[in-house]
Amino acid sequence: MTDTAVQAAESKFEQALQTLEQAKPFAKSLYQTEVFQRAIDLAHTDEGLDLLKTHAARFDAAGVFSGGPWEDASKLQPGFVGGSLKLKGVNSVVELMSELRMLAIARGEYEHPGVTADEARTFLNEVMALNLNFLFPAETEEARIESGEHLERANRLFRLLSRELSLKAISRKIVEEIDRLTTQRPIMVGRIVNMIRTAEKMLEEDIDADTRSSLEHYVKATGTPTPFSERHSDLRDYGRFLREASEEELLQEAEAFARMMHSTGLVSAYHATFIRHANRKNHDLIAAALGLDDIGRAFLDTQHELVRDMIQVAVTPETCQILYGFAGMLNRGLLSQDALLPSLRRLFEIDIHPDVHKILLSEEHKRSGIGPNAVLLGGTISVLGQPLGVGQGLNPTCQSARAISLWSQHAQNQLLEYIVRAARDNDIDITFEGEVIFSSQLEGGVAEEIHQELDPVSKVLVPHLDKIYNEMMKRTLLRLEDGHKWVNPAFYGEWIQRGFINLVDPLTGAVVNFSAFVKLFYATHHPDYNNGYELIYPNPVGIYITNVSGELLGLHAVSIQRVAKDESGEWRIYFYNPNNDSGQNWGQGIEPSVKGHGEFEGEASLPFAQFVARMYAFHYNPYEQGDTYMVETEIVEEIEKMARESWGVGYTWAL
């Protein structure tokens, strides 16, 4: 909205509010709707919301909340605010106006008979602590499915509240959220860095010692992580120090960089400056600065020339985060694959298609003089080093994100071939049942448009993978079974197991043979029932995504990475979830864990039965399974109860 449009919207809101103020008590309800509609128009921008805030002290007297659940501010509960803001329709804007009323009370602009300024501040602080996703919007499956203008309004509201109120009261909650997100080691860390930068202001306030220590650790990780970087005001000054430093000082710096990077998963621009210096002057320091293990050090030595050139091309202060992936790639021993080396070399010099060139380069890249080949090479390093750090962003492309993750673990040459083809030709092809499918010949995929908050490899590949996967599924529509049975092995690779089961009948849409579904999964995946067969490759499975109330949001693609006992001896399923934040609450006490139960980096986990209660399809090897009749009835009944009372509410269950 232009300034003129915002002023016009405020004028219309002012007029509607005056009309409501002048109305008789019994007629207030006739004029409230117009106020709410004008508030929606005004809250469409940050500027408009600021103007709406200036009227908040008048809301109660005017009758904005008369006759509704928000009428008595003293009876409102912080725990209900988030749910109301997520509702489409008028309730979300009424809730927003109620928070603005509380803010007016907290600021002393309005004296409420039942709520003091301190109580209003406490209320709003608790609201923010309970709804950090509004303050720092997530790119999860739930956020994508439930996105809309009402949620964008809520995000604006929380930005306003964070400006108007001290974040001191929610400092511990923010640090805990940073802990939870960094544990998952995502490739894209923009949201985490944004949280750290916002929370950094709290260091000027009187916060508890543990919170301060944790926050200072994260601020250092993304700023000046080492003793000598702290003493130099900018990168140029630091570069001059490195040229004059002693070997002992340089080794001290290298080890400090590595400790900080591996403890947080975050990287500083100073770290990239150090690596570039070591790459030119002292190659031995690179292993220390990346925190390499014996395998990583070995391949750093044997592939010295390739590593040197990769650093020279791809590592800059602006692309510093790829260093975490660089360390992972070396420690995984991927440079031992002779066929992979020329593919990596090709990324240095290939002519990138003009359309791909546009999506790879951000404005920051352009200002810094970073070319598209450098961005793509850096992105490839990150994906190879962090195969479980790939995320789908705000796109319905979990199948494509899962493919990139699977290939980066078990088919790196195939992944590199696709990256080169997509970057150079803006096209890839995959064979399905003897016929080659070219992405460039297809129109549209599952995603109507691809949101670009993705890692470079996903930016390049996902538009092609999405279209091809969609085309494959179209070709199976007339078959009497779920098309994933045929599509997944063709799309992901021949190592996908050929046995397949879906608990929903494709003709009737009803849940069928649920007991058989559960027993078969136990007999093929649970070590106590499957005769000891181990999972060799990740297994792509389909799950139902549910919200905190257990209500169905949609279907989702994840990969089972492994099945193992946790530290307490409980069998758990460890899985890769491409939805950017695996620690969501799925209702019924089902909350995937990302740490504390033996998870590897990037994994989420659930107790075996809880995971099965959200699953609808899986692959299996019919030649490697135990006896289904050995699975106890009590197990099936427990899982069926969880399923029926959550996603199953919307399904017909065949007897």
Buried (B, 14 or more C-beta within 10 A) or exposed (E): BEEEBBBBBBEBBBEBBBBBBEBEEEEBBEBBEBBBBBBBBBBBBBBBBBBBBEBBBBBBEBBBBBEBBBBEBEEBEBEEBBBBBBBEEBBBBBBBBBBBBBBBBBBEBBEBEEBEBEBBBBBBBBBBBBBBBBBBBBBBBBBBBBEEEBBEBBBBBBBBBBEBBBBBBBBBBBBBBBEBBBBBBBBBBEBBBEBBEBBBEBEEEEBEEEBBEBBEBBBBBBBBBBEBBEEBEEBEEBBEBBEEBEEEBBBBBBBBBBBBBEBBBBBBBBBBBBBBBBBEEBBBBBBBBBBBEEBBBBBBEEBEEBBBBBBBBBBBBBBBBBBBBBBBBBBBEBBEEEEBBEBBBBBBEBEBBEEBBEBBBBEEBEEEEBBBBBBBBBBBBBBBBBBBBBBBBBBBBBBBBBBBBBBBBBBBEBBBBBBBBBBBBBBBBBEBEEEEBBBEEBEEBBBEEBBEBBBBBBBBBBBBBBBBBBBBBEBBEEEEBBBBBBBBBBBBBEEBBBBBBBBBBEEEEEBBEBBEBBBBBBBBBBBEBBEEBEBEBBBBBBBBBBBBEBEBBBBBBBBBBBBBEBEEEEBBBBBBBBBBBBBBBBBBEBBBBBBEBBBEBBBBBBBBBBBBBBBBBBBBBEEBBBEBEEBEEEBBEBBBEBBBEBBBEEBEEEE
